[in-house]
Amino acid sequence: MSMSEEVRLAAGDVELTITPHNGCRIASLRVAGDELLRQGERYGCFPMVPWCGRTDRGRFLNGATRHQLPLNAPPHAIHGTGRDTAWRTARADKAEAVFTYDLADPWPYPGRVTQMVELTDTSLTLRLGVETYDDSFPAQAGWHPWFNRVVGGSAVGIDFAPEWQEERGDDHLPTGRRVEPRPGPWDDCFGMPDGVDVTLTWPERLELKVTSREPWVVVYDEQEAAVCVEPQSGPPNGLNTAPRLVTPIEPLEMATTWTWRRL
């Protein structure tokens, strides 16, 4: 299978399309004919790896070694390199698929990233793994879905109960202070120590729950066309503030499951 080919999965009346050549993003998720994801080559749902959100001025430390990443969202580096990379399809059947890519410049450490996709007629489970065969390095993983604000004529509502909100500075990075959750609109990171649990409801159409064992979620609903619920292994700028070390014996692994029911 060439990198340019789309991978299509199906289960019951659910259809999913993945574009490995375009950052291994889920380009389409249709449930009973309703498209849940915003369309366009920048949208859908893409993996954020090997970091999530903004990294402060593109700089991070690994021990005493300082690294500089390209500033693709000046003055910061944003959302990792995986979304700009062509991935390889390792395996694909009717309802499951596995994809990989090798870390390379501008990321300064060699390694491999794996994304697994599992579809049923009521759920989608995504798994990410980051492994190294050599030097250890800090990393993050997560997903950035763009859910359509309106599905079947119904506008979405967002329901979740975070324990705290990361205070956001003028530079769009967490300040390090945790504050009481504030009303939206949001472009903010929230803490859910028992695991991410966010419900999206399109009234009289569909309810979709985004869950993960990870305690971090970014919610972005400042655009008219879409809302984003992003489970992450750490907060924005986490390469610096909450690094998760990938070692030859301990990869970074995380998962999220979306579960839906028709209303």
C-alpha positions, 0 to 999 in steps of 0.5 A, a space after each residue: 500500500 502506498 503512502 498516498 492511499 487513503 485507508 478506509 475502515 467500517 463497522 455497521 453504519 460507521 465509516 472512517 477514513 485515514 490519510 497516512 500521507 497527511 499526518 496520519 489524520 482521521 480525515 472523516 468519521 461518518 456515523 449513520 451518514 453524519 460527518 462528525 469532523 471538520 473537513 479540509 487537509 488541516 482538520 479532521 483529527 491529527 496526532 500531536 507527537 512528539 509534543 502537544 500544543 505550544 512549546 515555549 519559543 521552541 526550546 526545551 532541555 534534555 538534561 543539560 542539552 538545549 534544543 531549538 525547534 522550528 517556530 511554526 506558530 511564532 513565537 512558539 513551536 506547536 503540535 509536534 512533527 507527526 501532523 506534517 509527516 507521511 506515515 507508513 501503513 503497517 497493517 490495515 483490515 476492515 475495522 483496524 489499522 496500524 501506522 508508523 513513522 520514524 522521528 527525524 529532523 527537526 526532532 533531535 532524537 531518533 525513535 519511532 511513533 506508532 498509531 493504532 486505530 480500532 473502530 466499532 459501530 459505537 466507538 473509536 479507540 486511538 493509541 499512540 506509542 513513542 519509542 527510542 532505541 538509543 538516547 532517552 528524551 522527553 516527549 508528549 502525545 495526544 490528539 487534536 480532533 476538529 468536531 463539527 459544531 453543527 451536525 444534522 442541524 444541531 449545534 453541539 454542547 460541551 459538558 465536562 467537570 475538570 478539577 482545575 484550569 491551567 491559567 493561560 498567560 498572554 503568550 498562550 502558555 500555562 503560567 503554572 498556576 491552577 485556577 477554578 475552571 472558568 466559563 468559555 469560550 476556551 483555548 485552555 488546558 484543564 486537569 482531570 486527575 481521574 482521566 479525561 471525560 468530556 461529553 459532546 451532545 448534538 441535541 436530538 442527533 448524537 452524544 459522543 464521549 471523549 475519554 482517556 486515562 490521561 489527566 490533561 485535556 485542551 478544549 478549544 471552541 473559539 471557532 465558529 465551524 468546529 470545537 476541539 477536545 484534545 486529550 494529552 499526556 501533558 499540558 502545553 509546554 509540557 516538554 519543559 514543565 512536565 516532561 515524560 521521559 521516553 527510554 529504551 525500556 519505557 516507551 510513552 504510550 497513551 490512548 483515547 476512546 470516543 463512544 457515541 450513541 444516537 439520540 
